[in-house]
Amino acid sequence: MAVVLAGTLGLAACQSSGGSDADSSANGPSGDCQTAVQAGAPKTGGNVTMLVNGLSAKLDPANNQLWSFTDGPVMSAIYGNLVYLDPQTGDANYYLLKTMTPNADFTVWTMTLNPNIKFSDGTPLNAEAIMFNYQRIADPASGAFYGPLARQFKMRVVDELNLEVTLPHPNAYLPKVIAENLGAIGSPTAIKAAGKEFGIKPVGAGPFKLESLNPGQTIKVVRNPYFSSFKAGQPYLDSITYQYLPDLGQQRSALQGNQAQIAAPTGGNANNMLKAVSTVNHYCNYTGGGQNLLMNTKKPPFDDPDARTAIALALDRKAAANAFATGTPPAKNLFSEHSPFYDAKYDWPAQNRQKAQELFDKLAAAGKPVDFVYTTISSPQQAPMASYLQAELATYKNVKITVKAVPAAQYTQDNRDKNYQMLPHGLYMVPAVPDATDYFGTGAVLNTFGWENSTANTAIEEIVRTNPSDTATLKKNWGVVQEQMLAENPVYFAGVGVLGFISSKQLTGVHPINYCNYLLWGEVGYRQ
């Protein structure tokens, strides 16, 4: 998944772990974001507050994602997860779905629901409901971010609990695609009744339902009384409040004073500050990819590969990583050294000031000076990276950067509309597919920087149809992709991805999922 993060945590606290297939361990994640549920019997009742760095004004599966840092925690509480990912291995785990079964060549998948699941309005979550949601997302009028993906599906309801999905091309990773991109299902009855207001009147089949939405401030969810027909006795909590509180000092005080019980820090300083609170447990997880700069290959000056390469060689990766967030280790490769796909010959190049200046001079002599706007979020967390870029590039001739700091909503829209020359971003790979394939494939949903490379794209197509256990074929094709990336530099990776999670020691059923940034909320409760 692609997101903007404030930073990462130092590496010393974590141990390495692997996955059960090649793709699952492709990022070589490591950490102590344990997959075992924190011990202790839960009691029914009580309220928790989760501190967050952003809150969406709407909660609609067509445009809000279970996988995102901003939307995921609340979306999961309201909608549940058809499938979720283990944050250490990247494996797909079924939740509302009982299983997904492919045919021999991965072109037809059957999605099978668990029985007795109801939306919070009392209507059933069945195969028809899933198809209705995917058809809604596929409708171009919806403007859904993952509309292009849903439009590939040819669907047939087999019976109440089974939906058959036929794909135009083989995809051996569809459960992971569903987990990240299409895992939230809304009540068709509620969608039809609310129309365009469904995002502020969401109805899902998760353990909780919306009670109040104060845009940009708080969202409160309360128990979904129908959830226990799926998971007996759950949820244990009466309510969860998601509170926008970006200031780290205030977050630490709230956790120390038990005004809040959960947080998901995404930076070195944030993790180090919050894990020091004596009343909390701390988990961390590392991903492949990392913090990066996107260069729009469809707009000058970065439509010229020489301009992108000049930037890649002009910057000091260690300094850039630290500017993204203090204490962030520099990225070394698309994959970590723990990954079966890691190959040192594809390590990112070191800073080369002489070569960078030669390229800047060459472009200027050709009448194509590197003069660009850096679009970033107007926030204290993002300012250091902008300052670093200005200072570093000021030491070169024939290159000019103008910083444009905008509100987060405009940044997101500019990214989706491809309305930028350069912007800060992040590719945090739990599984390599669909995370990296959605990023680097021609026309892929997260490829807002417009990179088109036929050689890399052919390799990506081969990756997607390759059995996840075929490490040799996958490594060969990932090598092709990385070779092309090094030749054309569409993205500059600065720091590694390290993500954290904080929970009160009073809580049990703490089972971090996906990025290790939220929980299976129905399982969470206070200890007896």
Order of alpha helices (4+ residues) and beta strands (2+ residues): beta-beta-alpha-beta-beta-beta-beta-alpha-alpha-beta-beta-alpha-alpha-beta-beta-beta-alpha-beta-alpha-beta-alpha-alpha-alpha-beta-alpha-beta-alpha-beta-alpha-alpha-alpha-beta-beta-beta-beta-beta-beta
